[in-house]
Amino acid sequence: MIELDGAVGEGGGQILRSALTLAMVTGRPFRIRNIRANRAKPGLMRQHLVAVQAALQVCGGEATGAALGSQDLTFVPGPVRGGDYEFAIGTAGSCTLVLQTVLPALLKADTPSTLRLAGGTHNPMAPPVQFLQRAWCPRLAEMGARIDIQLERFGFYPAGGGVVLARVEPCAELRPRTWMTRGERRAAYAEASVAGVPGRVAQRELECVGRAMNWGEDQLLVRDLPADQGPGNALMLTLDYEHATEVFTAFGEKSVASEQVARQVVQRARQYLMSRAAFAEYLADQMMLPLALAGGGGFTLDEVSMHARTNAQVIETFLPVRFTFDRRDGVDSCTVAPR
């Protein structure tokens, strides 16, 4: 039984999600104490509980402590099974974080799988669906994985109500891969999505992005969604390169000016652009586990966060690999190799 302390390092939900994925893949049970100890509301929230429940369905495992607010969980996995699954988070809890928990495990199933998730698709505490579609899935495809994700309906915080569909094909073995440079830029654009929110909000956000990034009108896109998918507003900047794609997101809120929302996402995009790294912080975090499952690889990244270091520690507990973070010529890198 692997023992984990959810209070170590970054102390958030990623420790639990990575442990669930790795337990399903390796067949090794674990116990985690102090779940999300460093958060304002520690313990399992709805989206974390659904991630546990989804993992149990996918592998036919057993768990104790799987309840809202629980800070202590024991998880005993069974064999991963492909099939058709439906998961309802019931709030704006993130569909994408639940997907990222079960999809790597379902690559190891012997039959294809389809998943339908209802809940939040766009909220401030998780990557939006477009991040998975444009940034994460293409990199996994380069490693041999075939995952298709479709956004059927937006679900903004706090109401939720979104729907995401995913299909994953079995993959006998992920291929090691390295991404040291991002390559030539192929496209750059901003999208302001609004549902049940005045269109002028989107226009003001895009005008601010256009000035800050020196982008033309053809790069500034308004996504006017049906009002019943809101209220909500998401501003996304997509930078598409030969070897990597990044999606940076900020969300409109009451009493927060459109210009402030735009500044948030522009600042994050500029940090990435100035770094010369292949990956930004969040994509780097999400590629660590697949590379470890492949047995090796690496990438350059614009920031080595505590989140990444904590994730490396959890992965190393389950798998015979070692992560190394280094800095050369002003660029940070992450390498994973057999131990």
N, C-alpha and C positions, 0 to 999 in steps of 0.2 A: 504494500500500500504506500503510494507516494504521499508525503505530507507537504502541504503548501501553506504558506502564510500570506493571506490576502492583503496584509498591511505593509509588505515589503515594497521598497522602491516607489513606483508611481501609485500603487495601492488602489487601482480602479478595476473596472469590469473586465479589462483585457486579460488579466491573470486567469479569471474564471473561463472566459471564452477559449483562450489558447489551451487551457488544461482539458476542457471538454473535447476539443478537436483532437488533441494528441492522445487522449485516453481512448477515443473511438478508433483511431488509426493503429495504435500500438497494442490495444487490449489491456493496458495497465490501469488499474483502478487508482483513485486518489481521494484524499480528504483535504478540504481547504477550510481553514479557520479565518476569522476576521475578514469576511468577504466585503470588498469595497470599503475598507476601514477608513480610508482617507477622503471619503466623500461626505458631503453635508448630510445626506441620508444614507448611512451605511446599510449593508445587507442587500438581498435580492430585490430589485425593483421588477416591474412587470416584464420588461424586455429581457432581463437576465433570467427570470423564471421560465419564460417561453423558450429561451435558448437551451436551458436544461431539459425542458419537456421535449423540445425538438430532437435533441441529442438522444434522449431515451427512446423516442419512436424510431429513429434511424438505426439504432443499434440494439434495440430490445434489452436495454440495460436496466439497472436498478439504482435508486437513489434514496438517501435519507436526508431530511432537511430541506427538501425542495418545496419551499413555501415563501410567500411574500415576506420580506423583512428578515429572513433567515441569514445568519452570518456564519453558519457552519454547515457544510455540505459534504456528503460522501457519495461518490459516483463509481459504480461498478459497470463497465461496458460489456456488451455482448457483441456478436459479429455484425458488421455494418451490412444493411440490406437496402438494395435499390427498390424503387417503387414510386407511387404517387402519394404525395404528402400535402396536407393543408395545415397551416399554423395561423391562428388568430391572436395577435397581441392584444387587441381590444382597446388600445390607447394610441397615442402618438409614439410609443416606444418603437425603436428602430427596426424595421424589416431588414436593413442591410447588415446590421450586426448579427442578427440571427442567421442570415444567409452565410456570412463569413465564418460562422461557427460550424455549420453542417456541410457546406459544399466541399471543402477539402477532404472530409471523411467519405463523402459519397463518391469521390473519384475512385475509391478503393472497392466500391460495390461491384457485384458481378453483372448487374443489369442497369440500364439507364434509369434516371430518376427525374420526376417533375415535382416542382414545389409551387404552392400558391400561398403567399403570405399577405395578411391583411393587418394594417397598422400604420405606423409613421414611415414615410419615404423621404421626408425633408424636415429635419429638425437640427438644432444647433449642436447637439452632442454626438453626432454620428455623420459619416459620409453619406451624401445623397446617392440615389440610385445611379445617376449619371457617372459618378465616380467609379462605381463597379463596372459599368458598361464601357467606359472610355479608357480608364486608367488601369484597373485591376485585371479584368478578364483578358485583354489583349496580351498582357505580360504572362499570364498563366498559359495562354494559347501557345506562346513561344516555348513554353516548357512541356508542351504536349497535351494540355488539358483542353477539353471542349465544353465550355459553359456558356449558355445563352441566357441573358436576363432581359426581361421586358417589363416596362413600366406601364401598367394598365390604367392606373388612377393615382394622382398625386394625393398624398396625405400629409398635411402640414401640422406642425405643433401649434396648439395643444389638442386639436380635435382628432387628428389621425384620419382614419378612413381610407387610406391608400391601399392599393393592390399591386403586388409585384409577382411576376411569374418567372420561374427559372427552370432550366433543363440542363442536366449534367450527364455526360457520357462517362462510362468507366475508363480509367486510365491506369494501365498496369504499372507504369513507372514514370514519374516526373523527371524531366531532363535537367541537369544542372545548367545554370545560365548566369552570365554576368552582364551588367549594364554599367559601363564606366563613363559613357558620354551620352548626351541626349540626341546628338545628331542635328541635321538641318531642320529648321522649323517648317512645318507643312501648313499649319493653320493656326489662327488665334482669333477668338471671338468671345463676346459676352452675351449672356441671356438673362433677361429679367422676367421671371415668371410671376404672374399675379392671378389670384383667384379670389373674387369677392373684395378686391382692393382696387381703388381708382387707378386707371391706366397711367395717370401723370406720375405716380410713384415710380413705375418702371422707367418712364422717360427720363426722369431726373437722375435716377441711378445710372442709366446708360450714358447720359450726357457727361456726368462726372467721370465715368470710366473712360469715355472717349477722349476727354481732355487729358487725363492723367497718363493714359497709355499711348496717346497719339494714334488712335484707331479711327478708321472711317466708318461711315454709316452702315456699310455692308457688313461690318463686324459687330454691330450693336443690334441685338435682336430682342423683340418683345414677344413673350409667350403668354398670350391672354387665355387663361384656362376658364372652364365653366365655373360659375360662382359657387356651385354646390361642392366644389373641391377645396373650398377655402373656409374662412379667410386665411390667406397666406401669401407670402412674398419671399422668393429666393433669387439671389443674384449670383450667377455662376460665371467664372472666367475659365475658359478652356484653352490650354496651350498644347498643341499637338506637334510632336517632333518625330523624327525618323525612328528613334528607339524608345521613346517614352511619351506619355500623354499625362498632363496634370489638370485637375479640375479643382479650382478654389471657390469656396462658397461663403456667402454671408446672408443673413436673414433679416428681413424687415421686422420691426417691432413697434408697438405703440410708443409714441413719444420719442422715437429715434428717427432723426432726419435721414432722408434718402442719401444725402451726401456722406453722412457718417457710415452708412452701410457700404457705400461704394469705396470709401477710404479703407475700410477693414479688408476687403477682398483685394484691392489694389496693393496694399502694403504686403500682403502675404505673397502675391504673385511676383512683386518686385524682389522680395527676398530670394525667391527661387531663381529668378532670372540672373541676379547678381552672383549667385553661388557657383555657376557652371556645373552643378551636379546633375546627374540623370534623374534622380527622384527627389521630390519634396518629402517633408517629414511623414505625412500620413501614409503615402504609398509605400515608403520605406518600411514603416511598421508592418503593413499588411503583406509585404512580400517576404518577410523573414521566415515565417512558418513554412510556406511552400518550398523555399530554397532549402530549408533544413530537411524537409521530407525528401527532396531530391538528392540530398547528401552533399551539396556543395554549391558554390556560386557567390555572387556578391554584386554590389552596386555602390555608386557614389550617391551621397545624400546631402541636402542643404542644412540639416541640423540633426545632431545625435541627441535625441530627447531622453529624459528619464523613462518615458513610456517604452522606447526602443530597448534600453538597457534592461528594464524589468522583463520585457517580453523575451529577450535573449536568455535570461536566467531561467524562466519557466520552461522554454523549449529545451534547454540543455539538461533539465531535470528528467525529461522523458526520452530524449534521443541522444545517441552517441556522437554529438557534433559540438563544435566550439565556435562561438562568434568572436570576431576581432573587430574592434572599431579603431580606425587609424585616421591620420590627417597628413596628406602630402600635397605639396604645391598649393596650399590654401584650400583644399577640397577634402571634406570628410568622406570616409568610405566604410563600408560594412562588408566583412567577408565571413562566410560560414564554410567550415571544412570538417571532415571526419575527425573524430577524437581518438 
